[in-house]
Amino acid sequence: MASTRKLTAVSSTCEEPGAKILETQRLILRRFYPSDAEVMSQAADNESISKNLRDGFPSPYTLAAALSFINNVANNFDGAGQHCGIFVKANTPENPSSEPVFIGTIGMMAKNDVYFRTWEMGYWLAETAWGKGYATEAAKALIRWCFETWPELNRIEACANGGNKASQNVLRKVGLIEEGTRRGAVCKNGEILDEVLFGLLRSEL
């Protein structure tokens, strides 16, 4: 059995709960607190979101599911990936409240074996945050941070169901190249779907 090979970061990866990873013009990307689980479960419990994701994304998305993700995946730094919440900054035209507002998650999953220098990006946003450019803004920042922080990382890839044109457009906007379609590769809710694969090499950044 091939062992998991972990890439080495050249700077702090901010692994404390709640630690800020990145700040963009409108967004904060930070690590999770367990207390984020309630708002996460409320935002994620939506069939319009889950229908475009793999079955590992629970539906219904319960509070227990959110806590499990935070404790066992997002805050488990064993080389398997990097995950953070996406928050709209406080005291801004898009969020006039005094606290940042949670709108979704974004992360990278590390591959292993001969693919250990490739990470797969995934994300989801609350339906109320769709169509505002947040996914593009978050993904662009996270991609650059990952390439800068892990010099051995050579490739970031992502995929979208054939009918998920919005996600495909996000991936193109952040610089990923459409590499092909895996015809009939997905079965979601009993429906056979194509899967479109995108990739970006370090040399193309």
BATITI-534942 format. One record per atom (N, C-alpha, C): atom name; x, y, z. Coordinates in nm, 3 decimals, decimal comma. Layout:
BEGIN
PT at       x       y       z
PT CA       X       Y       Z
...
% end
This chain:
BEGIN
PT at       x       y       z
PT  N   0,085  -0,119   0,000
PT CA   0,000   0,000   0,000
PT  C   0,088   0,125   0,000
PT  N   0,058   0,219  -0,089
PT CA   0,138   0,340  -0,098
PT  C   0,114   0,429   0,023
PT  N   0,221   0,486   0,076
PT CA   0,209   0,575   0,191
PT  C   0,171   0,715   0,145
PT  N   0,104   0,788   0,234
PT CA   0,068   0,926   0,205
PT  C   0,190   1,015   0,223
PT  N   0,219   1,095   0,122
PT CA   0,333   1,186   0,128
PT  C   0,280   1,328   0,147
PT  N   0,329   1,393   0,250
PT CA   0,280   1,525   0,286
PT  C   0,375   1,631   0,235
PT  N   0,321   1,731   0,167
PT CA   0,402   1,842   0,120
PT  C   0,440   1,932   0,238
PT  N   0,555   1,995   0,227
PT CA   0,607   2,079   0,335
PT  C   0,579   2,226   0,308
PT  N   0,517   2,292   0,404
PT CA   0,490   2,435   0,392
PT  C   0,613   2,516   0,428
PT  N   0,630   2,631   0,363
PT CA   0,746   2,716   0,390
PT  C   0,712   2,830   0,487
PT  N   0,585   2,841   0,524
PT CA   0,544   2,944   0,619
PT  C   0,427   2,890   0,701
PT  N   0,386   2,966   0,800
PT CA   0,279   2,922   0,888
PT  C   0,150   2,897   0,810
PT  N   0,083   2,788   0,845
PT CA  -0,046   2,758   0,782
PT  C  -0,163   2,787   0,875
PT  N  -0,136   2,855   0,985
PT CA  -0,242   2,909   1,072
PT  C  -0,344   2,802   1,109
PT  N  -0,303   2,705   1,189
PT CA  -0,388   2,590   1,217
PT  C  -0,474   2,605   1,341
PT  N  -0,465   2,717   1,412
PT CA  -0,547   2,735   1,531
PT  C  -0,692   2,759   1,491
PT  N  -0,788   2,708   1,571
PT CA  -0,929   2,735   1,541
PT  C  -0,956   2,885   1,527
PT  N  -1,023   2,922   1,422
PT CA  -1,056   3,061   1,399
PT  C  -0,947   3,145   1,336
PT  N  -0,831   3,086   1,311
PT CA  -0,719   3,163   1,256
PT  C  -0,752   3,212   1,115
PT  N  -0,719   3,338   1,090
PT CA  -0,742   3,396   0,958
PT  C  -0,635   3,346   0,861
PT  N  -0,679   3,294   0,748
PT CA  -0,589   3,246   0,644
PT  C  -0,562   3,356   0,543
PT  N  -0,669   3,416   0,494
PT CA  -0,658   3,514   0,387
PT  C  -0,764   3,622   0,404
PT  N  -0,733   3,738   0,350
PT CA  -0,830   3,847   0,345
PT  C  -0,828   3,904   0,204
PT  N  -0,944   3,913   0,142
PT CA  -0,955   3,972   0,009
PT  C  -1,030   4,104   0,021
PT  N  -1,067   4,161  -0,090
PT CA  -1,136   4,289  -0,087
PT  C  -1,265   4,282  -0,006
PT  N  -1,339   4,172  -0,022
PT CA  -1,469   4,162   0,044
PT  C  -1,480   4,049   0,146
PT  N  -1,382   3,959   0,145
PT CA  -1,398   3,834   0,219
PT  C  -1,286   3,809   0,319
PT  N  -1,318   3,727   0,418
PT CA  -1,221   3,669   0,510
PT  C  -1,231   3,517   0,496
PT  N  -1,118   3,452   0,479
PT CA  -1,112   3,306   0,480
PT  C  -1,040   3,267   0,608
PT  N  -1,107   3,192   0,692
PT CA  -1,048   3,155   0,821
PT  C  -1,080   3,011   0,858
PT  N  -1,002   2,960   0,955
PT CA  -1,028   2,829   1,011
PT  C  -1,160   2,832   1,089
PT  N  -1,213   2,714   1,114
PT CA  -1,342   2,704   1,180
PT  C  -1,331   2,696   1,332
PT  N  -1,431   2,752   1,397
PT CA  -1,460   2,722   1,537
PT  C  -1,573   2,618   1,540
PT  N  -1,577   2,533   1,641
PT CA  -1,693   2,444   1,653
PT  C  -1,825   2,520   1,654
PT  N  -1,823   2,641   1,706
PT CA  -1,945   2,721   1,712
PT  C  -1,996   2,764   1,575
PT  N  -1,914   2,747   1,470
PT CA  -1,960   2,778   1,334
PT  C  -2,057   2,673   1,281
PT  N  -2,068   2,561   1,350
PT CA  -2,146   2,449   1,297
PT  C  -2,292   2,484   1,275
PT  N  -2,350   2,562   1,364
PT CA  -2,493   2,591   1,351
PT  C  -2,523   2,670   1,224
PT  N  -2,450   2,777   1,201
PT CA  -2,476   2,857   1,081
PT  C  -2,437   2,779   0,955
PT  N  -2,335   2,694   0,966
PT CA  -2,297   2,612   0,851
PT  C  -2,409   2,516   0,814
PT  N  -2,465   2,448   0,914
PT CA  -2,571   2,352   0,884
PT  C  -2,694   2,420   0,826
PT  N  -2,724   2,539   0,873
PT CA  -2,839   2,612   0,820
PT  C  -2,818   2,651   0,674
PT  N  -2,696   2,692   0,640
PT CA  -2,668   2,733   0,503
PT  C  -2,658   2,615   0,408
PT  N  -2,601   2,504   0,456
PT CA  -2,572   2,389   0,370
PT  C  -2,691   2,297   0,349
PT  N  -2,792   2,307   0,434
PT CA  -2,907   2,217   0,424
PT  C  -3,001   2,264   0,314
PT  N  -2,958   2,242   0,190
PT CA  -3,027   2,296   0,073
PT  C  -3,001   2,204  -0,045
PT  N  -3,106   2,147  -0,100
PT CA  -3,089   2,054  -0,211
PT  C  -3,031   2,121  -0,335
PT  N  -3,049   2,251  -0,349
PT CA  -2,990   2,322  -0,462
PT  C  -2,838   2,322  -0,454
PT  N  -2,784   2,308  -0,333
PT CA  -2,639   2,296  -0,314
PT  C  -2,595   2,152  -0,328
PT  N  -2,660   2,063  -0,255
PT CA  -2,614   1,923  -0,250
PT  C  -2,624   1,852  -0,384
PT  N  -2,715   1,893  -0,470
PT CA  -2,732   1,823  -0,598
PT  C  -2,610   1,836  -0,688
PT  N  -2,527   1,937  -0,663
PT CA  -2,407   1,959  -0,745
PT  C  -2,280   1,906  -0,680
PT  N  -2,293   1,840  -0,564
PT CA  -2,176   1,794  -0,491
PT  C  -2,177   1,642  -0,478
PT  N  -2,066   1,586  -0,435
PT CA  -2,057   1,442  -0,416
PT  C  -2,141   1,399  -0,296
PT  N  -2,167   1,270  -0,290
PT CA  -2,252   1,219  -0,183
PT  C  -2,188   1,228  -0,045
PT  N  -2,059   1,257  -0,038
PT CA  -1,996   1,281   0,090
PT  C  -2,046   1,407   0,157
PT  N  -2,112   1,494   0,080
PT CA  -2,175   1,614   0,134
PT  C  -2,315   1,575   0,180
PT  N  -2,342   1,575   0,311
PT CA  -2,468   1,519   0,361
PT  C  -2,591   1,599   0,315
PT  N  -2,698   1,527   0,295
PT CA  -2,827   1,590   0,267
PT  C  -2,937   1,502   0,325
PT  N  -3,007   1,548   0,427
PT CA  -3,000   1,681   0,488
PT  C  -2,868   1,705   0,561
PT  N  -2,831   1,831   0,572
PT CA  -2,706   1,870   0,637
PT  C  -2,738   1,911   0,780
PT  N  -2,715   1,820   0,871
PT CA  -2,753   1,841   1,011
PT  C  -2,643   1,913   1,089
PT  N  -2,678   1,955   1,210
PT CA  -2,579   2,014   1,299
PT  C  -2,469   1,914   1,329
PT  N  -2,505   1,788   1,348
PT CA  -2,405   1,684   1,375
PT  C  -2,311   1,668   1,256
PT  N  -2,363   1,679   1,135
PT CA  -2,279   1,668   1,016
PT  C  -2,180   1,783   1,008
PT  N  -2,227   1,903   1,042
PT CA  -2,138   2,019   1,041
PT  C  -2,028   2,005   1,145
PT  N  -2,062   1,961   1,264
PT CA  -1,962   1,940   1,369
PT  C  -1,862   1,834   1,329
PT  N  -1,909   1,728   1,267
PT CA  -1,819   1,622   1,222
PT  C  -1,721   1,674   1,119
PT  N  -1,770   1,755   1,025
PT CA  -1,680   1,812   0,924
PT  C  -1,575   1,901   0,989
PT  N  -1,618   1,988   1,079
PT CA  -1,524   2,081   1,143
PT  C  -1,419   2,005   1,224
PT  N  -1,462   1,910   1,303
PT CA  -1,370   1,841   1,395
PT  C  -1,285   1,735   1,328
PT  N  -1,340   1,665   1,231
PT CA  -1,271   1,549   1,173
PT  C  -1,206   1,575   1,038
PT  N  -1,248   1,681   0,971
PT CA  -1,193   1,711   0,838
PT  C  -1,124   1,847   0,838
PT  N  -1,201   1,952   0,858
PT CA  -1,148   2,087   0,843
PT  C  -1,036   2,118   0,941
PT  N  -1,049   2,074   1,066
PT CA  -0,948   2,105   1,168
PT  C  -0,859   1,986   1,199
PT  N  -0,847   1,895   1,103
PT CA  -0,759   1,778   1,117
PT  C  -0,642   1,795   1,022
PT  N  -0,531   1,845   1,072
PT CA  -0,419   1,882   0,986
PT  C  -0,318   1,768   0,978
PT  N  -0,358   1,665   0,903
PT CA  -0,272   1,547   0,889
PT  C  -0,214   1,535   0,749
PT  N  -0,218   1,644   0,675
PT CA  -0,166   1,640   0,539
PT  C  -0,271   1,610   0,436
PT  N  -0,397   1,589   0,480
PT CA  -0,503   1,551   0,387
PT  C  -0,565   1,669   0,316
PT  N  -0,536   1,792   0,359
PT CA  -0,595   1,906   0,290
PT  C  -0,598   2,031   0,375
PT  N  -0,655   2,135   0,317
PT CA  -0,669   2,264   0,381
PT  C  -0,812   2,312   0,358
PT  N  -0,881   2,350   0,466
PT CA  -1,020   2,391   0,456
PT  C  -1,043   2,516   0,538
PT  N  -1,130   2,603   0,490
PT CA  -1,163   2,722   0,567
PT  C  -1,303   2,769   0,532
PT  N  -1,357   2,850   0,622
PT CA  -1,486   2,911   0,598
PT  C  -1,470   3,041   0,521
PT  N  -1,573   3,076   0,447
PT CA  -1,575   3,202   0,372
PT  C  -1,673   3,296   0,442
PT  N  -1,625   3,414   0,476
PT CA  -1,706   3,511   0,549
PT  C  -1,701   3,646   0,478
PT  N  -1,816   3,712   0,468
PT CA  -1,820   3,849   0,416
PT  C  -1,780   3,944   0,528
PT  N  -1,689   4,034   0,498
PT CA  -1,640   4,128   0,599
PT  C  -1,752   4,210   0,662
PT  N  -1,733   4,244   0,787
PT CA  -1,830   4,326   0,860
PT  C  -1,817   4,473   0,822
PT  N  -1,922   4,547   0,851
PT CA  -1,924   4,693   0,833
PT  C  -1,890   4,733   0,690
PT  N  -1,949   4,663   0,597
PT CA  -1,930   4,691   0,455
PT  C  -2,066   4,704   0,389
PT  N  -2,071   4,760   0,268
PT CA  -2,202   4,770   0,200
PT  C  -2,272   4,636   0,184
PT  N  -2,194   4,528   0,168
PT CA  -2,255   4,397   0,148
PT  C  -2,287   4,326   0,280
PT  N  -2,232   4,378   0,389
PT CA  -2,262   4,324   0,522
PT  C  -2,249   4,436   0,624
PT  N  -2,356   4,511   0,644
PT CA  -2,349   4,626   0,736
PT  C  -2,345   4,588   0,883
PT  N  -2,358   4,459   0,916
PT CA  -2,355   4,419   1,056
PT  C  -2,213   4,430   1,112
PT  N  -2,203   4,417   1,243
PT CA  -2,073   4,434   1,310
PT  C  -1,990   4,307   1,312
PT  N  -2,044   4,196   1,261
PT CA  -1,972   4,069   1,260
PT  C  -1,965   4,012   1,119
PT  N  -1,854   3,947   1,083
PT CA  -1,847   3,880   0,952
PT  C  -1,959   3,777   0,939
PT  N  -2,008   3,760   0,818
PT CA  -2,119   3,668   0,791
PT  C  -2,069   3,547   0,714
PT  N  -2,097   3,428   0,766
PT CA  -2,059   3,303   0,700
PT  C  -2,141   3,283   0,573
PT  N  -2,072   3,248   0,462
PT CA  -2,145   3,223   0,337
PT  C  -2,106   3,091   0,271
PT  N  -2,009   3,017   0,325
PT CA  -1,974   2,890   0,262
PT  C  -1,837   2,842   0,304
PT  N  -1,791   2,739   0,235
PT CA  -1,659   2,683   0,264
PT  C  -1,582   2,662   0,135
PT  N  -1,451   2,657   0,149
PT CA  -1,363   2,627   0,036
PT  C  -1,243   2,551   0,090
PT  N  -1,190   2,461   0,010
PT CA  -1,077   2,384   0,059
PT  C  -1,004   2,310  -0,050
PT  N  -0,894   2,250  -0,010
PT CA  -0,811   2,167  -0,096
PT  C  -0,796   2,030  -0,032
PT  N  -0,813   1,927  -0,112
PT CA  -0,789   1,790  -0,066
PT  C  -0,662   1,738  -0,132
PT  N  -0,569   1,692  -0,049
PT CA  -0,443   1,640  -0,102
PT  C  -0,464   1,500  -0,157
PT  N  -0,401   1,473  -0,269
PT CA  -0,401   1,338  -0,326
PT  C  -0,276   1,264  -0,277
PT  N  -0,268   1,135  -0,304
PT CA  -0,152   1,059  -0,259
PT  C  -0,098   0,972  -0,371
PT  N  -0,012   0,878  -0,334
PT CA   0,055   0,791  -0,431
PT  C   0,130   0,881  -0,530
PT  N   0,126   0,850  -0,658
PT CA   0,202   0,930  -0,756
PT  C   0,139   1,067  -0,779
PT  N   0,021   1,091  -0,722
PT CA  -0,048   1,219  -0,740
PT  C  -0,027   1,313  -0,622
PT  N   0,074   1,287  -0,538
PT CA   0,085   1,361  -0,412
PT  C   0,118   1,509  -0,431
PT  N   0,161   1,548  -0,551
PT CA   0,187   1,691  -0,575
PT  C   0,068   1,759  -0,643
PT  N  -0,047   1,694  -0,639
PT CA  -0,172   1,749  -0,691
PT  C  -0,273   1,760  -0,578
PT  N  -0,340   1,874  -0,570
PT CA  -0,450   1,893  -0,476
PT  C  -0,578   1,921  -0,553
PT  N  -0,690   1,879  -0,495
PT CA  -0,821   1,903  -0,557
PT  C  -0,897   2,009  -0,478
PT  N  -0,945   2,110  -0,548
PT CA  -1,019   2,218  -0,485
PT  C  -1,169   2,191  -0,489
PT  N  -1,235   2,224  -0,381
PT CA  -1,380   2,216  -0,376
PT  C  -1,436   2,331  -0,295
PT  N  -1,561   2,364  -0,318
PT CA  -1,623   2,476  -0,247
PT  C  -1,774   2,466  -0,259
PT  N  -1,842   2,534  -0,170
PT CA  -1,987   2,556  -0,184
PT  C  -2,021   2,687  -0,118
PT  N  -2,125   2,751  -0,168
PT CA  -2,174   2,877  -0,111
PT  C  -2,321   2,865  -0,077
PT  N  -2,362   2,935   0,027
PT CA  -2,504   2,948   0,058
PT  C  -2,576   3,008  -0,062
PT  N  -2,698   2,965  -0,085
PT CA  -2,770   3,012  -0,204
PT  C  -2,786   3,163  -0,205
PT  N  -2,797   3,223  -0,088
PT CA  -2,811   3,369  -0,080
PT  C  -2,686   3,442  -0,127
PT  N  -2,574   3,370  -0,139
PT CA  -2,447   3,433  -0,180
PT  C  -2,413   3,406  -0,327
PT  N  -2,501   3,340  -0,398
PT CA  -2,473   3,309  -0,538
PT  C  -2,479   3,434  -0,625
PT  N  -2,402   3,431  -0,732
PT CA  -2,409   3,535  -0,834
PT  C  -2,345   3,667  -0,796
PT  N  -2,262   3,668  -0,693
PT CA  -2,200   3,792  -0,647
PT  C  -2,048   3,792  -0,662
PT  N  -1,995   3,687  -0,722
PT CA  -1,851   3,681  -0,743
PT  C  -1,771   3,633  -0,624
PT  N  -1,837   3,588  -0,518
PT CA  -1,765   3,546  -0,398
PT  C  -1,682   3,421  -0,421
PT  N  -1,737   3,323  -0,492
PT CA  -1,661   3,199  -0,516
PT  C  -1,535   3,227  -0,594
PT  N  -1,544   3,312  -0,695
PT CA  -1,427   3,348  -0,775
PT  C  -1,323   3,418  -0,689
PT  N  -1,367   3,511  -0,607
PT CA  -1,276   3,588  -0,522
PT  C  -1,204   3,497  -0,422
PT  N  -1,280   3,406  -0,360
PT CA  -1,221   3,316  -0,262
PT  C  -1,126   3,216  -0,327
PT  N  -1,168   3,158  -0,438
PT CA  -1,086   3,055  -0,504
PT  C  -0,956   3,113  -0,557
PT  N  -0,963   3,230  -0,615
PT CA  -0,841   3,292  -0,669
PT  C  -0,739   3,315  -0,558
PT  N  -0,786   3,363  -0,443
PT CA  -0,695   3,390  -0,331
PT  C  -0,638   3,261  -0,274
PT  N  -0,722   3,158  -0,259
PT CA  -0,675   3,033  -0,200
PT  C  -0,576   2,963  -0,291
PT  N  -0,599   2,965  -0,419
PT CA  -0,506   2,902  -0,514
PT  C  -0,368   2,964  -0,503
PT  N  -0,362   3,094  -0,503
PT CA  -0,232   3,162  -0,495
PT  C  -0,163   3,131  -0,362
PT  N  -0,240   3,134  -0,253
PT CA  -0,182   3,106  -0,122
PT  C  -0,125   2,965  -0,116
PT  N  -0,195   2,869  -0,170
PT CA  -0,147   2,730  -0,166
PT  C  -0,019   2,713  -0,247
PT  N  -0,013   2,770  -0,364
PT CA   0,109   2,759  -0,444
PT  C   0,227   2,829  -0,376
PT  N   0,200   2,942  -0,310
PT CA   0,308   3,014  -0,243
PT  C   0,354   2,943  -0,116
PT  N   0,263   2,878  -0,046
PT CA   0,293   2,818   0,083
PT  C   0,354   2,679   0,071
PT  N   0,319   2,605  -0,033
PT CA   0,370   2,470  -0,055
PT  C   0,446   2,465  -0,188
PT  N   0,576   2,493  -0,187
PT CA   0,653   2,501  -0,312
PT  C   0,653   2,373  -0,394
PT  N   0,630   2,259  -0,330
PT CA   0,628   2,132  -0,404
PT  C   0,494   2,106  -0,472
PT  N   0,393   2,181  -0,436
PT CA   0,262   2,165  -0,500
PT  C   0,274   2,203  -0,647
PT  N   0,241   2,111  -0,735
PT CA   0,258   2,135  -0,878
PT  C   0,128   2,159  -0,953
PT  N   0,018   2,109  -0,898
PT CA  -0,108   2,115  -0,974
PT  C  -0,227   2,127  -0,879
PT  N  -0,321   2,212  -0,918
PT CA  -0,450   2,219  -0,851
PT  C  -0,556   2,186  -0,954
PT  N  -0,647   2,096  -0,918
PT CA  -0,752   2,058  -1,011
PT  C  -0,887   2,068  -0,943
PT  N  -0,990   2,068  -1,023
PT CA  -1,127   2,072  -0,972
PT  C  -1,217   2,015  -1,080
PT  N  -1,334   1,973  -1,039
PT CA  -1,429   1,920  -1,137
PT  C  -1,568   1,972  -1,105
PT  N  -1,653   1,970  -1,206
PT CA  -1,791   2,015  -1,191
PT  C  -1,880   1,926  -1,276
PT  N  -1,999   1,899  -1,227
PT CA  -2,094   1,823  -1,307
PT  C  -2,123   1,896  -1,437
PT  N  -2,154   1,821  -1,540
PT CA  -2,173   1,880  -1,672
PT  C  -2,277   1,989  -1,676
PT  N  -2,380   1,978  -1,593
PT CA  -2,485   2,079  -1,593
PT  C  -2,460   2,196  -1,502
PT  N  -2,352   2,193  -1,426
PT CA  -2,323   2,300  -1,331
PT  C  -2,238   2,408  -1,399
PT  N  -2,304   2,484  -1,484
PT CA  -2,233   2,585  -1,563
PT  C  -2,175   2,696  -1,475
PT  N  -2,242   2,728  -1,365
PT CA  -2,193   2,835  -1,278
PT  C  -2,057   2,800  -1,220
PT  N  -2,042   2,677  -1,172
PT CA  -1,914   2,636  -1,115
PT  C  -1,807   2,627  -1,223
PT  N  -1,843   2,579  -1,340
PT CA  -1,747   2,574  -1,450
PT  C  -1,697   2,714  -1,484
PT  N  -1,786   2,811  -1,482
PT CA  -1,745   2,949  -1,511
PT  C  -1,651   3,003  -1,404
PT  N  -1,677   2,969  -1,278
PT CA  -1,587   3,011  -1,170
PT  C  -1,447   2,956  -1,194
PT  N  -1,438   2,829  -1,227
PT CA  -1,307   2,766  -1,247
PT  C  -1,232   2,829  -1,364
PT  N  -1,302   2,863  -1,468
PT CA  -1,236   2,931  -1,581
PT  C  -1,188   3,070  -1,539
PT  N  -1,271   3,142  -1,463
PT CA  -1,235   3,278  -1,423
PT  C  -1,111   3,282  -1,335
PT  N  -1,088   3,177  -1,256
PT CA  -0,972   3,177  -1,167
PT  C  -0,848   3,117  -1,234
PT  N  -0,860   3,085  -1,362
PT CA  -0,742   3,044  -1,438
PT  C  -0,727   2,897  -1,465
PT  N  -0,817   2,813  -1,413
PT CA  -0,806   2,671  -1,442
PT  C  -0,844   2,644  -1,588
PT  N  -0,777   2,548  -1,646
PT CA  -0,797   2,514  -1,786
PT  C  -0,887   2,392  -1,797
PT  N  -0,988   2,401  -1,882
PT CA  -1,074   2,285  -1,905
PT  C  -0,996   2,178  -1,980
PT  N  -0,985   2,062  -1,920
PT CA  -0,899   1,957  -1,975
PT  C  -0,976   1,843  -2,041
PT  N  -1,103   1,832  -2,012
PT CA  -1,179   1,725  -2,075
PT  C  -1,304   1,690  -1,996
PT  N  -1,381   1,599  -2,052
PT CA  -1,506   1,556  -1,991
PT  C  -1,505   1,405  -1,971
PT  N  -1,535   1,364  -1,851
PT CA  -1,551   1,221  -1,821
PT  C  -1,699   1,189  -1,841
PT  N  -1,730   1,135  -1,957
PT CA  -1,868   1,114  -1,996
PT  C  -1,936   1,009  -1,909
PT  N  -2,052   1,046  -1,857
PT CA  -2,131   0,953  -1,778
PT  C  -2,063   0,901  -1,654
PT  N  -1,971   0,979  -1,599
PT CA  -1,890   0,931  -1,486
PT  C  -1,960   0,944  -1,351
PT  N  -2,063   1,027  -1,345
PT CA  -2,127   1,060  -1,218
PT  C  -2,269   1,004  -1,215
PT  N  -2,306   0,948  -1,101
PT CA  -2,446   0,913  -1,076
PT  C  -2,490   0,986  -0,950
PT  N  -2,571   1,088  -0,968
PT CA  -2,618   1,170  -0,855
PT  C  -2,770   1,167  -0,852
PT  N  -2,824   1,126  -0,739
PT CA  -2,969   1,116  -0,723
PT  C  -3,033   1,033  -0,833
PT  N  -2,964   0,928  -0,874
PT CA  -3,016   0,838  -0,976
PT  C  -2,997   0,884  -1,119
PT  N  -2,936   0,999  -1,139
PT CA  -2,916   1,054  -1,273
PT  C  -2,769   1,041  -1,314
PT  N  -2,746   0,992  -1,435
PT CA  -2,611   0,981  -1,488
PT  C  -2,571   1,115  -1,549
PT  N  -2,454   1,165  -1,508
PT CA  -2,407   1,297  -1,549
PT  C  -2,263   1,290  -1,597
PT  N  -2,227   1,385  -1,683
PT CA  -2,087   1,404  -1,720
PT  C  -2,016   1,480  -1,608
PT  N  -1,884   1,468  -1,608
PT CA  -1,800   1,544  -1,515
PT  C  -1,692   1,615  -1,595
PT  N  -1,684   1,746  -1,576
PT CA  -1,587   1,828  -1,649
PT  C  -1,467   1,854  -1,559
PT  N  -1,347   1,823  -1,609
PT CA  -1,224   1,833  -1,530
PT  C  -1,146   1,958  -1,570
PT  N  -1,098   2,030  -1,468
PT CA  -1,018   2,151  -1,487
PT  C  -0,887   2,136  -1,410
PT  N  -0,781   2,199  -1,459
PT CA  -0,654   2,193  -1,390
PT  C  -0,570   2,317  -1,412
PT  N  -0,481   2,343  -1,316
PT CA  -0,388   2,455  -1,324
PT  C  -0,253   2,410  -1,271
PT  N  -0,148   2,430  -1,350
PT CA  -0,013   2,397  -1,308
PT  C   0,054   2,519  -1,247
PT  N   0,149   2,495  -1,159
PT CA   0,225   2,604  -1,099
PT  C   0,284   2,695  -1,207
PT  N   0,333   2,637  -1,314
PT CA   0,397   2,714  -1,421
PT  C   0,298   2,802  -1,496
PT  N   0,168   2,778  -1,478
PT CA   0,065   2,855  -1,548
PT  C   0,006   2,966  -1,463
PT  N   0,048   2,975  -1,338
PT CA  -0,010   3,073  -1,247
PT  C   0,024   3,215  -1,293
% end
